[in-house]
């Protein structure tokens, strides 16, 4: 079964069949050709994979992000970030990273962050004579923060499949997200200084205060979500519903930029995104069940343990493996398939499951900006109208920094666990 499964999946990938369909078809072919299981089990396992209350958070966070984007949040965050960093050398690049960090704390999605902020910042950087490849590269890598800074859809998936507190994962992602954001700002500053990219106009403190007041409702949203979850007021799923209600109220009644006619396109767009993710989750759950039935996780665990039982070596191997996987596979599917295999090994070797979840998410987030299937690159390409080859070269310096960040986060667990441990005391 395993051989048929892997060969079928590889052939389907080579024919560029969408990943959800490829996983589902490969699993169906393996069941049909190599077992006496009824084909009805396919439908049963897919629905079983989706029958989870925490997964309800995903469509609501997607909808909340779409409402905030439509409701004029993006431009207010951009203006506020511009008052903070716009006057620096390479200021607009720094603004791009900072705004992406703010928006990441709202959307939980990397492509959504690239689309919402990139549509504003890439043209703005080009207008100020920044190289278009550099502008698109900065936005692509900044968008990766969308799944690292909470709320994060991959963190929700990891928490569901491994059985780890999603609230703890959200809290654990804060410092790693800030670390990566600051490292990207520093990298953009160094490149900008070498290329002579000047800052924009200087802002007075009063202008900064006014921009802050204008963006305050957007900035409060992460505080409400994380504060409510860790304060025991509501679960992550309930927090997602609160986020939707909050985004709707702010967009319709406070900023008054969402009209009734805008809601249907927002709902349709969010529904399509949710359907794609849920289809991947369902088929990946079927694949995971087949792999478990064939004892593949145990075989992989034995292989890892026979190679080395040193947790430091294990983390290095996992980092390399996940970086490669991230280049070819969608993040949600990778988390659902690999987390049940790798997390038990990590726990057995003494790695905290929350810390390991952050390592997985950060690694796979990097996959969103690495060709050939880096989804952030494709979104940035559509906005900037450039080729994948040139954009791939432009992101190399940032990828080096991101890989260094992954290693730091992997080998200094306190970066991920400090806030979690502090809040539990």
VMD Tcl script that draws the C-alpha trace (Angstrom):
set ca {
  {0.00 0.00 0.00}
  {2.75 2.45 0.92}
  {4.54 1.93 -2.40}
  {1.37 2.43 -4.46}
  {0.44 5.44 -2.34}
  {3.79 7.22 -2.80}
  {4.14 6.41 -6.51}
  {0.57 7.56 -7.23}
  {1.11 10.78 -5.32}
  {4.41 11.48 -7.09}
  {2.85 10.95 -10.54}
  {-0.07 13.24 -9.68}
  {2.32 15.93 -8.39}
  {4.36 15.69 -11.61}
  {1.16 16.33 -13.57}
  {0.56 19.41 -11.35}
  {-2.68 18.05 -9.91}
  {-3.78 20.30 -6.99}
  {-2.36 19.00 -3.72}
  {-5.70 18.23 -2.04}
  {-6.91 16.28 -5.07}
  {-3.54 14.52 -5.46}
  {-3.53 13.35 -1.84}
  {-7.15 12.18 -2.01}
  {-6.75 10.36 -5.34}
  {-3.49 8.68 -4.31}
  {-5.10 7.47 -1.08}
  {-8.16 6.18 -2.99}
  {-5.96 4.34 -5.53}
  {-3.94 2.72 -2.74}
  {-7.09 1.54 -0.93}
  {-8.66 0.27 -4.17}
  {-5.62 -1.67 -5.44}
  {-3.99 -3.01 -2.28}
  {-6.65 -3.57 0.37}
  {-10.08 -5.06 0.93}
  {-11.34 -1.93 2.67}
  {-14.66 -0.57 1.37}
  {-14.31 2.66 -0.62}
  {-16.81 4.24 1.79}
  {-13.93 4.48 4.28}
  {-12.53 7.35 2.19}
  {-15.53 9.55 2.88}
  {-15.67 8.46 6.52}
  {-12.03 9.31 7.20}
  {-12.28 12.69 5.45}
  {-15.29 13.69 7.52}
  {-13.68 12.34 10.70}
  {-10.62 14.53 10.03}
  {-12.88 17.59 9.82}
  {-15.03 16.69 12.84}
  {-13.13 18.89 15.30}
  {-14.42 21.92 17.18}
  {-11.04 23.77 17.19}
  {-10.99 23.61 13.37}
  {-13.99 25.94 13.39}
  {-11.54 28.71 14.27}
  {-10.05 28.57 10.77}
  {-13.00 29.90 8.71}
  {-13.70 32.59 11.30}
  {-10.10 33.86 11.40}
  {-10.06 33.87 7.59}
  {-13.29 35.87 7.53}
  {-12.02 38.25 10.22}
  {-8.87 38.94 8.18}
  {-10.92 39.55 5.02}
  {-13.23 41.95 6.85}
  {-10.31 43.87 8.32}
  {-8.68 44.10 4.89}
  {-11.87 45.38 3.25}
  {-12.61 47.70 6.16}
  {-9.62 49.97 5.54}
  {-7.39 48.46 8.21}
  {-4.43 47.93 5.86}
  {-3.95 51.58 4.91}
  {-4.29 52.74 8.53}
  {-1.67 50.24 9.67}
  {0.62 51.31 6.81}
  {0.28 54.99 7.75}
  {0.96 54.31 11.43}
  {4.02 52.17 10.62}
  {5.22 54.88 8.22}
  {5.20 57.46 11.03}
  {7.37 55.10 13.10}
  {9.94 53.95 10.54}
  {9.37 55.82 7.30}
  {12.11 58.41 7.88}
  {14.84 55.77 8.32}
  {17.22 54.65 5.59}
  {15.17 52.20 3.55}
  {12.20 53.36 5.59}
  {9.51 51.96 3.32}
  {11.07 48.49 3.53}
  {10.95 48.74 7.31}
  {7.37 49.97 7.10}
  {6.50 46.92 5.00}
  {7.85 44.55 7.66}
  {6.26 46.42 10.58}
  {2.86 46.66 8.87}
  {3.02 42.97 7.98}
  {3.65 42.19 11.65}
  {0.59 44.19 12.64}
  {-1.57 42.59 9.97}
  {-0.23 39.11 10.81}
  {-1.68 39.58 14.28}
  {-5.08 39.96 12.61}
  {-5.22 37.59 9.63}
  {-3.38 34.36 10.54}
  {-2.53 33.84 6.86}
  {0.67 34.56 4.92}
  {-0.85 35.03 1.43}
  {-3.52 37.34 2.90}
  {-0.80 39.44 4.53}
  {1.17 39.70 1.27}
  {-1.95 40.64 -0.70}
  {-3.32 43.17 1.79}
  {-0.05 45.00 2.52}
  {1.78 44.35 -0.76}
  {-0.92 46.00 -2.86}
  {-0.10 49.22 -0.99}
  {3.60 48.96 -0.19}
  {5.11 47.48 -3.37}
  {3.80 50.32 -5.61}
  {4.81 52.84 -2.91}
  {8.39 51.52 -2.81}
  {8.67 51.47 -6.61}
  {7.40 55.07 -6.73}
  {10.25 56.03 -4.34}
  {12.78 54.39 -6.73}
  {13.27 51.14 -4.84}
  {14.14 48.21 -7.09}
  {10.91 46.35 -7.81}
  {12.54 42.96 -7.12}
  {13.73 44.16 -3.72}
  {10.28 45.57 -2.93}
  {8.56 42.31 -3.86}
  {11.15 40.28 -1.92}
  {10.67 42.33 1.26}
  {6.90 41.89 1.05}
  {7.16 38.15 0.32}
  {9.33 37.38 3.34}
  {7.38 39.77 5.59}
  {4.21 37.91 4.67}
  {5.66 34.76 6.24}
  {5.03 36.42 9.60}
  {1.32 35.90 8.91}
  {1.53 32.30 10.19}
  {4.15 32.90 12.89}
  {2.67 35.82 14.83}
  {-0.63 34.65 16.36}
  {-3.37 33.99 15.48}
  {-1.99 31.37 13.10}
  {-3.92 28.78 11.10}
  {-0.99 26.27 11.00}
  {-0.69 26.58 14.80}
  {-4.37 25.69 15.14}
  {-3.83 22.63 12.95}
  {-0.74 21.56 14.91}
  {-2.59 21.95 18.18}
  {-5.49 19.82 16.90}
  {-3.43 16.93 15.50}
  {-0.86 16.79 18.33}
  {-3.21 17.62 21.19}
  {-1.38 20.73 22.38}
  {-3.01 23.88 23.76}
  {-3.64 26.30 20.89}
  {-3.52 29.16 23.38}
  {-0.01 28.12 24.44}
  {1.06 27.93 20.79}
  {-0.29 31.42 20.14}
  {1.60 32.84 23.12}
  {4.76 30.93 22.15}
  {4.72 32.48 18.67}
  {4.94 36.09 19.87}
  {8.68 36.38 20.66}
  {9.83 34.28 17.65}
  {7.63 36.49 15.45}
  {9.20 39.65 16.89}
  {12.70 38.18 16.50}
  {12.11 37.35 12.84}
  {10.48 40.72 12.19}
  {13.42 42.62 13.70}
  {15.95 40.52 11.77}
  {14.11 41.27 8.50}
  {14.07 44.99 9.29}
  {17.84 44.91 9.96}
  {18.50 43.01 6.71}
  {16.35 45.44 4.71}
  {18.17 48.37 6.36}
  {21.62 47.03 5.43}
  {20.61 46.37 1.81}
  {18.89 49.77 1.58}
  {21.94 51.56 2.97}
  {24.18 49.92 0.36}
  {21.80 50.85 -2.44}
  {21.11 54.37 -1.22}
  {17.38 54.04 -0.56}
  {16.47 57.14 1.45}
  {13.67 57.53 3.96}
  {10.43 59.41 3.44}
  {9.46 62.65 5.16}
  {9.95 63.11 8.91}
  {6.89 62.98 11.16}
  {6.22 64.95 14.32}
  {5.19 63.24 17.53}
  {1.71 64.70 17.12}
  {1.43 63.09 13.69}
  {2.53 59.78 15.17}
  {-0.06 60.08 17.94}
  {-2.79 60.90 15.42}
  {-1.80 57.91 13.26}
  {-1.86 55.69 16.35}
  {-5.35 56.91 17.27}
  {-6.51 56.22 13.72}
  {-5.16 52.65 13.85}
  {-6.00 51.91 17.49}
  {-9.01 49.70 16.72}
  {-6.89 47.51 14.45}
  {-4.10 47.31 17.02}
  {-6.55 46.31 19.77}
  {-7.72 43.21 17.93}
  {-4.70 40.96 18.76}
  {-4.90 42.12 22.38}
  {-8.56 41.12 22.57}
  {-7.90 37.73 20.94}
  {-4.84 36.70 22.95}
  {-6.00 38.36 26.18}
  {-9.35 36.61 25.96}
  {-7.82 33.21 25.24}
  {-5.19 33.31 27.96}
  {-7.47 35.07 30.40}
  {-9.84 32.12 30.17}
  {-12.67 34.28 28.80}
  {-13.06 32.26 25.61}
  {-11.47 29.40 23.65}
  {-9.45 30.00 20.44}
  {-12.52 29.02 18.40}
  {-14.72 31.45 20.30}
  {-11.98 34.07 19.95}
  {-12.21 33.70 16.17}
  {-15.96 34.42 16.32}
  {-15.29 37.46 18.52}
  {-12.71 38.61 15.95}
  {-15.32 38.43 13.16}
  {-17.87 40.41 15.17}
  {-15.21 42.98 16.11}
  {-13.98 43.33 12.52}
  {-17.54 43.74 11.25}
  {-18.40 46.43 13.81}
  {-15.17 48.36 13.17}
  {-15.46 48.14 9.38}
  {-19.16 49.03 9.17}
  {-19.79 51.43 12.06}
  {-16.40 52.93 13.05}
  {-14.35 53.27 9.86}
  {-17.52 53.05 7.72}
  {-15.62 51.56 4.77}
  {-17.59 48.30 4.52}
  {-20.91 48.66 2.76}
  {-23.60 45.99 2.61}
  {-22.73 45.34 -1.05}
  {-19.13 44.55 0.02}
  {-20.13 41.75 2.39}
  {-21.16 39.18 -0.23}
  {-17.76 39.28 -2.07}
  {-15.98 39.08 1.31}
  {-18.05 36.06 2.38}
  {-17.57 34.34 -0.99}
  {-13.80 34.92 -0.95}
  {-13.51 33.66 2.64}
  {-15.70 30.66 1.85}
  {-13.54 29.65 -1.11}
  {-10.34 29.98 0.94}
  {-11.89 27.95 3.75}
  {-13.08 25.26 1.33}
  {-9.59 24.85 -0.10}
  {-8.00 24.55 3.34}
  {-10.67 22.16 4.64}
  {-10.36 19.94 1.57}
  {-6.61 19.74 2.19}
  {-7.22 18.96 5.87}
  {-9.72 16.22 5.01}
  {-7.59 14.45 2.40}
  {-4.44 14.88 4.48}
  {-6.29 13.27 7.39}
  {-7.14 10.30 5.14}
  {-3.50 10.03 4.09}
  {-2.34 10.25 7.70}
  {-4.72 7.46 8.69}
  {-3.35 5.21 5.93}
  {0.25 5.97 6.91}
  {-0.54 5.17 10.55}
  {-2.29 1.96 9.50}
  {0.87 0.95 7.65}
  {3.00 1.89 10.71}
  {4.96 4.46 8.75}
  {5.31 6.84 11.76}
  {6.86 4.05 13.82}
  {9.23 3.18 10.97}
  {10.28 6.82 10.60}
  {10.76 7.12 14.36}
  {12.99 4.03 14.43}
  {15.03 5.44 11.54}
  {15.55 8.73 13.36}
  {16.44 6.98 16.61}
  {18.87 4.61 14.90}
  {20.62 7.57 13.29}
  {20.95 9.53 16.53}
  {19.08 9.89 19.81}
  {20.66 13.30 20.42}
  {17.90 15.97 20.42}
  {20.28 18.55 18.93}
  {21.05 16.31 15.96}
  {17.36 15.42 15.63}
  {16.35 19.10 15.45}
  {18.99 19.77 12.81}
  {17.73 16.88 10.66}
  {14.11 17.98 11.14}
  {14.96 21.57 10.18}
  {16.62 20.49 6.94}
  {13.77 18.07 6.21}
  {11.03 20.65 6.85}
  {12.78 23.31 4.77}
  {12.81 20.89 1.83}
  {9.18 19.84 2.42}
  {8.12 23.49 2.60}
  {9.51 24.06 -0.89}
  {7.11 21.54 -2.44}
  {4.09 21.12 -0.16}
  {1.32 23.35 1.13}
  {1.78 24.34 4.78}
  {-1.54 23.04 6.16}
  {-1.12 19.63 4.53}
  {2.49 19.40 5.76}
  {1.47 20.12 9.35}
  {-1.38 17.59 9.34}
  {0.71 14.81 7.76}
  {4.07 15.36 9.48}
  {3.17 16.62 12.96}
  {1.72 13.27 14.15}
  {4.90 11.56 12.89}
  {7.57 13.96 14.11}
  {6.08 15.40 17.32}
  {6.05 12.07 19.26}
  {9.73 11.56 18.39}
  {10.55 15.07 19.56}
  {8.66 14.55 22.82}
  {10.43 11.22 23.37}
  {13.77 13.03 22.99}
  {12.77 15.67 25.54}
  {11.70 18.49 23.19}
  {8.71 20.45 24.48}
  {5.72 19.89 22.13}
  {4.85 23.61 22.11}
  {8.44 24.51 21.22}
  {8.46 21.86 18.49}
  {5.23 23.27 17.10}
  {6.84 26.69 16.70}
  {9.86 25.09 15.00}
  {7.55 23.33 12.51}
  {5.48 26.43 11.76}
  {8.51 28.70 11.27}
  {10.20 26.17 8.98}
  {7.12 25.71 6.85}
  {6.55 29.48 6.78}
  {9.93 29.79 5.08}
  {8.63 27.34 2.48}
  {6.10 29.99 1.49}
  {8.93 32.15 0.13}
  {11.03 29.43 -1.52}
  {10.50 28.28 -5.12}
  {9.10 26.33 -6.83}
  {5.84 26.45 -4.84}
  {6.32 29.51 -2.59}
  {2.79 30.90 -2.47}
  {3.94 34.29 -1.15}
  {6.19 34.67 -4.17}
  {3.29 34.11 -6.54}
  {1.12 36.70 -4.79}
  {3.97 39.26 -4.84}
  {4.64 38.46 -8.51}
  {1.04 39.25 -9.41}
  {1.26 42.62 -7.66}
  {4.70 43.63 -8.98}
  {4.46 42.03 -12.46}
  {7.92 40.42 -12.30}
  {9.25 36.93 -13.06}
  {9.79 34.16 -10.53}
  {13.47 33.85 -11.46}
  {14.31 37.45 -10.58}
  {12.20 37.45 -7.42}
  {13.80 34.19 -6.26}
  {17.25 35.78 -6.49}
  {16.09 38.87 -4.60}
  {14.82 36.85 -1.60}
  {18.11 34.94 -1.08}
  {19.61 37.36 1.52}
  {16.36 37.25 3.49}
  {16.18 33.46 3.29}
  {19.66 33.21 4.81}
  {18.50 35.35 7.73}
  {15.30 33.32 8.12}
  {17.27 30.07 8.27}
  {19.53 31.59 10.93}
  {16.39 32.59 12.87}
  {15.07 29.02 12.66}
  {18.29 27.65 14.14}
  {18.23 30.22 16.94}
  {14.59 29.39 17.76}
  {15.34 25.64 17.59}
  {18.30 25.66 19.95}
  {17.14 28.32 22.40}
  {13.74 26.99 23.53}
  {13.30 29.86 25.99}
  {12.56 32.16 23.04}
  {9.35 30.21 22.45}
  {8.56 29.10 25.99}
  {9.44 32.17 28.10}
  {6.03 33.85 27.86}
  {4.16 30.53 28.17}
  {6.02 29.61 31.37}
  {5.70 33.13 32.78}
  {1.93 33.29 32.24}
  {1.44 29.88 33.86}
  {3.11 30.97 37.08}
}
mol new
graphics top color blue
foreach p $ca { graphics top sphere $p radius 0.5 }
foreach p [lrange $ca 0 end-1] q [lrange $ca 1 end] { graphics top cylinder $p $q radius 0.2 }
display resetview
